[in-house]
Amino acid sequence: MLVGATLVRLQFGLAAYIFCIGAVAFVATNLLQRYDGSNITIRRLRRIMIVSDLLLLLTGLLMIANSSNFFQMPYLSYLRYVKNNWVIVLLVAASMLVYSTWRIEQELGEEAKKR
């Protein structure tokens, strides 16, 4: 994903597709991880992580739409709603992912201490 995001800024044509491949692989590995415990906080954090995964997929779609008018929108609407907005979605997704990963690690550590 990092390579794809970097190549988009360097105007490489296939960069959005490279990002999408990385995002799909990352989301797939995140969805394969499960938590079957009873800790409500960890369950909430897992839901936040799933939302951030969906935002990563949306980022890839917006990157593709940014490189070509994928949605066939009028030019002014395209500039308002699509042009480079993938950066904001990526920032929100990354922030949510970092927070939830950090907090899940803390909660699992506390859970292990209680045993």
N, C-alpha and C positions, 0 to 999 in steps of 0.2 A: 504494500500500500504506500509506503514511504517513497519508493522509487517512482510509482505512478504519479503521486502528488507532486514530486519534484520535477518530473518530466513535463507535466502540464504547464508549469511555470516557464519551462524552457521551450514551449511551443512545439513539442513533439506530438505528432499526429495520433499515435496509438497509446498515448499515456493514459487516457481515460479508461481504455479497455484493460490495460495492465493494472490500474488501480482496482477496477471492478473484479478482476480475477483474484487479486489479493484480498479484497473485502469479502468476497463470497467464501474463500477458504477460511478466513479468520472467523466469520460468522458461523460457518459450519462447525469449526472446532469449539467455539463458545457454546453452541447449542447442544453439542454432545456432552458437555460437562453438566452434571446434575447434582442437586443437593436434596437429599431425602430426609434430612433432619427436621427438628421441630422449631428451630430458632426463627422467629418471625422476622427479625432484622435481616438475617441472611436471605430469606425468601424475598423480602422487599428489595434488597440490593441486587438479587438475581433478576428481578423484573426491570430494574433500572438498567442493568447490563443488556438485557434483551432490547429495550428501547434504544439504547445507544447502538446496538448492532443494526437495527432497522434504519437508524439515521446514517450509518456508514453506507448501507445499500442505497439510500436516497442520495447520498453524496456522489456515489458512482453514477447514478442516473443523471444528476445535475451536471456532472463533468462531461458526460456524453452530450447532453443537451447544450452545454456551453461551447463545445467544439463544433457543433453543427446545429442548425435550428431543428432539433429532433422533434419538438412538439408542433412544428409548423405554425408558430405564433406570428402575429404582426411584429414588425421590428421594434416599435416602442414598447410593447408589452414584453417582448423578449428582453430588452435592456432592463426593464423594471423588475421582472420576476425571476429571470434565469441568470443573466450575465454575472459570472463570478460569485453568485450566492452559495456555491458549493463550499466556499471557504468558511462561511459562517456555520453551515451545517456540520462541516468536519470539526470545527472548533468545539461546538456544543457536544458532538458525539465523543470526541476525545476527552473532554472534561468529565463527562458522565462516566466514561469507561475507567478513567484513572481513579476517580473518586470511589466508584463501586468496587474496583479491584482492591484498592487500599483498605477500605472498610471491611470487605469480606475477609481479607487476611487477618485483620485485627480481631474480628469476631470469632474466626476459627481458632485463633491463638487463645482467646479467653475461654472458649469452649473446651479446648484441650487442657487448660489449667484446672478446670473444674473437675475433670475426670480423675 
